[in-house]
Amino acid sequence: MTTKPPNTASQQVAPLLGKTIRAQMPIFRKVLTFGLANTVLVLAPTLFMLEVYNRAVTSRSGVTLVSLLLCVIGAYLLMEVMDVLRSRLLQQAGWRIDAALREHIHDAAFSASLRYGAGSTQPFTDLRTVREFIGSPAITAMMDLPSSLIFLIIVAIINPLLGLAALFGAVVQFLIGLSTERKTVPVLTEANQAAISAQSYASGALRNAQVISAMGMRDSIYQRWISRQRTFLRLQASASDTAGTNSAASKFIQTMQGSLILGLSCWLSVKGHLLGGGGLMIVASTLGGRVLTPLVQLVAQWRTVVNARDSYRRLDEFLGTGPSEHKPMSLPAPVGRLSVEGVVAPAPGTNLPIIKGVSFALQPGETLMLIGPSAAGKTALARVLMGIWPTLSGKVRLDGADLHAWDKDELGPHLGYLPQTVELFDGTLAENIARFSDVDLDQVKTATELVGLTAMVNALPNGFDTLIGEEGATLSGGQRQRVGLARAIYGNPNFVLLDEPNSSLDEAGEQALMNTLMFLKSRKCTTIVITHRASVLPAADKILALRDGQVAAFGPRDEVLAALRKATTPRAIPATPSAAAPAQVAGGAA
């Protein structure tokens, strides 16, 4: 089992969550102050009742009764106002925490997706859980715990024996809470993990709904999902039963304690050990019950507490693995001189190399045709060259600078990339081509004309402002590929990599692709084209053949073609580079 080396950036980012929450301490102190003020106002109903008996009933004065009633109503209104203020302050704290962390979480999730090859929305769910917990009744109950201590002290001042009785009830409540913690936390944690697993499986199934439906896999997939879902429901039900039983016991103790303290107060009064008579009996009974209120609320909200704690732990660990906030030094715009020096690279999350010691170099304006059989490592090399995948060793240099260490926000506009699977996003056609930056309509039109999309754009109801739907759902496969190609060349980049750019193109699309490659060459743009088709050979200056992640051949186009023809059948490589040559070249080439 290998251990990861210490990550200095992680150590810098790890305390971010706790630091962000501690930054809201001024708000929490205000909430605590309002809670202590409410501690005094909680006595209003009891004092009102005592004053009505002692003053209004004795004097038979309506004015006295109305005055007392107005006072107690004012106290009630003040209590409600402070409760509303507490709630809003806690919600404000939650939103501030969300605002402070959302960008870090987005960047960390994006970075994790690049490093491990798969992304997850769980950190965003955890952030929402933490944010909602900040404004939940569980936090309010925690803030009211100091009030319970004050009530306990007041009851003990009235009579130490009554204080002991109230303390005994608080200890019992604490033991109930401890039992809830020990019995429910492991089950709830396992239930949460099962819920995440079920949700992830369902999301994956929905993303592939067309394949599942077409191939009759729906029932099998459903059974696998429902198995995970049943595990989650069973565990959650078990935890809920335990928590519900303990919550009922907690409420019973609270209800019983007020009556027990009242009975004990009466006994002490009869024995002459309680001064103040019936008034203090009622006060002691009321406050004795109030001692347990926050604890009862916490036990009732324990599942919320556990979920928030699990989310906090996951989020803290996740942020601790995030990228460093240190931005690389700014570099001038590249001209496209590419140098690949002994690159060894694995797939994200593994140490098994897919690219094994690849080296080559291109000058600005050169076009490289990258060929090889399936699983030769062509797409993996493309991702390394774009700085998407890290390297175990070796360097990819652009104008002499390490491409992986370059500030991606600065470098991105100078690169163009068309992956095998063209991912478009919900938005207008112009926004997708312009990479969702400020739309330069002239450049959008230039790119569109170059890739042969003008007729399609003119046929759309709103032209460039047409919404193309999630993943470009309103477009065909060939149209999506052309839009992706237009996006890759938008802004006149200096280094462009196209991975199977003609896999979904018809004859007109192939010609548009050739026009695009020749245009890039005329602009001195360094271009790499991964393809199985010979139609792009006329635009190529050099050819790189990969086999098993290693360079099988590299050099000027004609020299490599001549060398490959000696090792393959005559049909595999066309005798002369021609746009009308046979489609397949990679299989025989490597």
N, C-alpha and C positions, 0 to 999 in steps of 0.2 A: 504494500500500500504506500503510495507516494504522498508526500506532504507538500503543500504549496509553500513557496518561499514567502516571507513576510512582505506585505504590500504596503509601502509607505503611504501611498495615496489612500488606501483603505483606512489606515490608522488615522488619517487626517479627517476622513469623512464620517467614520463610525459614530462619533457622539452627536452627529447632526440632529437626530430626532429628539434626543433628550435636551439638547441645547435649545432647540426651537420651542419645545414645550416650556422650558424654564423661562424663556423670554416673555411668556404670558403671565408671569407671576404677579405683576401689578393688577391685572384683571382678576386673578384668583384671590388676591388680598381684598379687593373690593367686594367680591362675592362673599368672602368669609365675614367681612364687616357687616354686610347686610344680613347674613345669617345670625350673627350675634345680636343685632338689633331686633330681629324677629324673635329671639329668645325672650326678650323682655315683653314683647307684644303678645307672645303666647299666653302670658298670664292674664290678658285682658278679659277673656270669658269668665275665668274664675273670680277675678276681682269684681267684675260687673255683678255676678251672682251674689257675692258677699255684700256688696254695697247696696244692692236692691233690698236684701233682707234687713240690713242694718240701718239704712237711711230711708229708702222710699216706703217700705212697708211700715216701718215704725212711725214715720212722720205723716204717712198718708198724703204725701205731697206729689202732685202730678208734675210740677215743675222740676222737682228733684229726679223723678223717674225719666222725664224727657231729657234732662241734662246728661244723666248717666247713659241713656240710650244713644244720644248723639256722640258721646265720648267713645263708647265701645264700637259704634259704627265707623267712626274716624279711625280707630285702631285697626279694625278689619280692613278698611280701604288701604291704609298704609302698609299693612302686611301684604295685601295683594299686589300693590305697586312695587314693593321691594322684591316679591317673588318674580314678577314680570321682569324687573331690572336684572335680577340674578340670572334668569333664563336667557335674556338677550346678551348679557355680558359673556356667559359661557358659550353661546352660539358664536359670538364675535371672536372669542378665543379660538374656537374650532375652525372658523373660516380663516383666521390669520395663520394658523398652523398649516392648513391646507394650501394657502397661497404661498407660504414660505417653502413648502416641500414639493409642490407639484412638478416644478421644473426639474428638480434634482431626481425625482422618481422617474419622470419621463426619460431623462438622459440615461439614468442607470438601467431602465428597462430596455432602452434602445441599445445600449452598450452590451447588455447581457444577451440580447437577441443576436448581435453580431458575434459575440464570443462563443456562444453555445449552440447557435443555429436554430434556436426556437425562442419565441417570446411568450410572455405571460401577462395577463391583465390583473393577476392576483395582487400585486403591490398597489394598484389603484383601488381595488376593493378594500384592502387593508387600510389605506389612507382614509377612505370614506368611513370605515368602521371606527377608527380612532377619532375622526372629526365628530361623528354622531355621538360617540361615547362622552366627549367633552361636554356636550349639552344635555346629557341624559339624567334621569332621576338618580342614577347611581352616584354620579359626581355630587349632586346636591346633597344626597344622604351623607357622603363622606365629609362635605363641608359643614354638615350639621353635627358632626361628632363632638366638636368642642362645646356646643350647646348642651349636649347630653351630660358632659362632665360638669357644667355649671349647674344643671338641674340636680345632679347627684349630690353636689356640695350643698345646695340649698336644702335638700331633703335631710342630709346628714346634720345640718345646723338645726333644723327643726327638732330632730331627735336622732342620736347616733344609731339606735336600733332600726329606725326606719331607713337610715342610710345604708345599713348593712343589708336590709331586705332588698332595697333597690339595687345594690351592688351585686347581690346574689342573682337577681334576675338578669343583670347585664352579663354576668359570667356565663349563665346558662345560654343566653343568646349568642355569646361569643363561641361557646362550644358547639352550638348548632351550626354557626357559620363555618367553623373549622371542619366539622363533619361534612358539610356541603362541599367545601373545598376539596377535601381528600377523596370523596366518593364521586364527585361529578367532573372534576377537572380532567383526569385521564380519559374519561369517556367522551367528554365534550371535545377535547383536543383531537381524539381519534375520529369523532363524528365530523369535525370541521375538515379534517384531511380527506375523509371519504366524500364530503360534499364537494370539495375542490376537484377531486378526481372525477366525480360524476359530471360536474359542470364542464370540465375540460374535454371529457369524452363526448359529451353532447355537442359542444362547440365544434369539435373536429368532424363529427357526423354531419352537422348542418353545413359545414363548408364543402363537404363532398356529397351533398344530397343528390345531385344529378347522377353520379356514378352509382350510388347506393340504390337509387330507384331503378335505373336502367338495368342493373345486373341482379335485381331481385334480392338484395342483401338487407332490406329494411328490417325484416323480422329478426334476423340474426343480430344486427346491430342494436335493435331495441332490447333484446334479451340481455346483451352485454351491458347496456346502459342501465337497465332496470335492476340488474344485479348490484351494481355500484350504488344506485339510488336506495335500494332496500337496506343495504348495509348502513348507509348514512341515516335513514329513518329509524332503523332499529337502535342504533347507538344514541341518537338524539332522544328517542322515546325513553330509553333507559335513564339517561341523564335527567330528563324532564320529570320522570316519576320520582326520582330521588330528591330533586330540587323542590318539587311540589309538596312532597311529604314534609320536608324540613321547613318549607315556607309556612305550611299550615301549623306546624308545631311552634314556629316562631311567633305567629300571630296569636296563638292560644296563650303563650307565655305573656305576651304584651297585654292581652285583654285581662288575663287573670291577675297580673301584677297590680293593676290599679285597684282592683277589689281587695286583694290581700293587704295592700298597704293601708287602704281605708279601714279594713277590719282591724289591723294591727294598731292603727292610730286610735280607733275607738277604744280598744282594750287598754292602751296606754293612758288615754284620757280618763277612763273609768278608774284606773289604778292611781291617777294623780300624777303620772309621769310626763304628761303632755300639756304644756301651757298654751293658752290661746283658744281652747275649746274647739267647736265645730269648724271654725274658719281655717285653722291650721290643718285640721283633718282633711278638709277638701283640697287645700293647696298641696299637701303632701301626697294625696292620692293622685291628683292631676299630674304633678311633676314626676312622680314615680313611674307613671305610665309613659310620660314623654321621654324618659331616660332611654327607653328601648326603641323609640320610633325610628331613628336612623339605622340601627342594627337590623330591625325588621325589614326596612326598605332595601338594605344591602342584600339580605338573604333572598328577598323576592327578586332582586335584579342580578342574581349571581351569574346567570348564564350570559348576561350582557357583559359583566365584568370579565368573565373568562374569555369570551370572544374578543373583547378589546385587548386583553393582555396578550393573547396569542397573536393578534394582528400587530400589536406593538413590537413583539419579539421578532416576528417575521420581517416587519418593515425596518427595524433597526439593523438586523443582519443584512438585509438587502441593500440598504443604503451604505453599509460598511463595505460592500463589494463594488460600489459605484466607481465611475471614472474620476480621476483627479480633476480638480477645478483649475489647475494650472494650465493656461493656454500656451501653446507653442509660440516661438518667436515668429513674427510676420516675415514672409519671404516675398520677393518679387514674383510677378506672374511668370509661370513657366513658358518656355518656347517649344517644349515637346521632345527634348533629348532624353531618351529612356535607356536605362542601364539596369539589367537584372543580373545579380551577382551571386551565383551559387545558392539559390533560394531553396530551402527545405520548409515545407508547410504541411500541417495536418488539417483535418476538418475541425471546426470549433468544438471544444469540449473533449477532444481526444489528443493523444500523442503519437498516433500512427500516421506517418507522413504519406501524403498523397502526391505532393510535388517533391521530387528528389534531385536536388542539385541542379536546377535549371539556370542556365546563364545565356544571355544574348543581349544585343544592344541595337537600338534604332536611332537614326538621326531625324531631326525635325522634317516633317513632310513625307517620310517613308511610310508605306503601307505594308503591313505584315499579314500574310494569310496563315492562320494557325489551324493545322489539321491533325487528325489522329482518329483511331477507332473509338468506339464507345468505351467509357471508363478509362480513357487514357489520361485524364486529368485536365482536359482543356478548360472546362468551366471552373474548376478549382483554381487553375492558374489565373483565369480572368479575375476571380474574386481577390486573389492575392495582389494582382497588378492594380486593382482599383482601391486597395487599402482596406477591403472589407474583412478579409481573413488575415490573421497575424502570421508571422513566420517563426519557425523554430530557429533558423539560422539563415544567413544571407541577407541581402538588401535589395530592395527595389528603389532605384533612385530616378528622380525626375529633375533634370537640370542639375545633377550632382547632389540634390538634397534627398534625404530619406523620405519616401512618400508616406510611410506609416506615421512618421513624426510630424507631418505637415498639418497645420490647422485646417481641418476639413471644411469649415465654413468659408475660409479664404480660397482653398484649393478647388472646392466643388464646382464653382462656375466655370473653371478652366478645363474641366473633365466632362466627357460625355460617355454614358454607359447604357447599353441596351442589353438587358439580361435575356436568357432563354424564355423565361416566363415573364411576359410584360405585365407589370402591375400599374394600373391606372387608378385614380382616386376620384371620389365623389366631388364633382366640381364642373366648371365649364371646360370646353375643349381648349380654349386659350390658356386657362390656368394650368391645365395639365402639361401643355407644351412648354409654357414659360416656367415650369418647375415651381408653381405656386409662389413665385416672387412677384415683384411689380411687373405687370404685363407690358412688354414692349411690342405693340401690335405689328410694327414693321418687321421686327425680327421673327415674330410668330408667322407672319405671312411668307417671309423668305424661306423659313424651314418647311412650311407646309407645301409651298410650290416645289421645293427641291425633292421632297419625298413623294410627290404626286398625289397630294390630298386635296388639291384645290377644288376639284369637281365634287368630292364628297362634302366639303365644307359648304359649297354653294347650294347643295341639295338639303342641308340641314335647316330646320325651321328658323333658328336664331343664329345661324352661322357660327362664328367663334364663341358666341355666348351660350351655345346649346349645352345643357347639362347632360353629361354622358353617363351618369349613374355610378353606383358602387362598382369598382373594378371595371369600369367602361362597359357596363352591361348592355348598353344600347348599340354597341359597335360589334362588327364581326371580328373574327380572329385576325384576318389580314389588315383590317382597319386599325385594330389595336396595335399591331406590330408597326404600322407606319406612323401612328401617333407616337409610339415609343421611340421610333427612329428620329422623328422631328424633335422630340424632347432632348434626345442625346446630342443633336447638333445645334440646338438653340443657344444663342449667345456667342457663337463662334469659338468653341473650346479649342484648346491646343493639343489635347490628347483624347482620342475617342476609341472605345472598345465596343465592338458589336458581336454579341454571342448569338449565332444562328439567326442573323437578321432577315434571311429569306426563307425561313422554314414555313411561313404561312402566306408567302407572296405568290401571285400569279405572274404571267409573263410581263405585264405592264409594271407590276411591282418590282420585278427583277431589274427592268430597265431603269426605273426610278432609283433603285439602290445603286446601280452602276453610276448614274449621274451624280448621286450624292458622294460616292467614293472619289470620283474624279474632281468634284468640287472641293472636297477636303484636301486632296492632294495639291490642288492649285493654291490653297491657302496655307500650305506648309504645315498642315495638321498631321501629327503622328497618329496613325490609325492601325488598329489590330482587328481583323475580322476572323471570327471562328466560324467555320462552315464545312459542310460535307459536299457542297456543290462547286463545280468548276466554273460557274458563270462569272465569279468575281476575279478569276485569275488575271484578266487583262489589267486590272487596277493594282495588282500586287507587285511590290518591288522585291520582297523577300518571302520565304516560306519557312515556317517552323513546324516540324512534324514531331508530335509527342507520342510516346509509347510507355505505358506503365509509369507515368509521371516523370519520365526522363526525356531528354532531347534525343530524338532518333536522327534528325537531320535539320540543319539550319544553314541558310545562306541565300544568295541571290536566286530569284525565282527560277530562271532557266537552268542554273546549275543543279538546284535541288530536284527539279523535275527530271532532268537527265539521269541523276543518280537514282531516283526512285523508280524510273522506268526499267532500270537494269535489274532491280530486285522484285519487280511485280509484273503482272501480266500486262500486255500492251493496252488492254481496254481500261485498266484501272486509272491511268494518267493520260490525259489527252496529249497527242504529239505536239500540238501547237496551242497556246493559250487562246481560247475562243469563248465568247459568251454563249455559243451554241453547243459547247462541248457536253459530254455526258455528265449527269448530275452528280454521281458519286465519285469522290476522290479520296476521302479520308481512309476508307477501309483498306484500300490497296496501298495507300501512301505510307501507312505506319505499320 
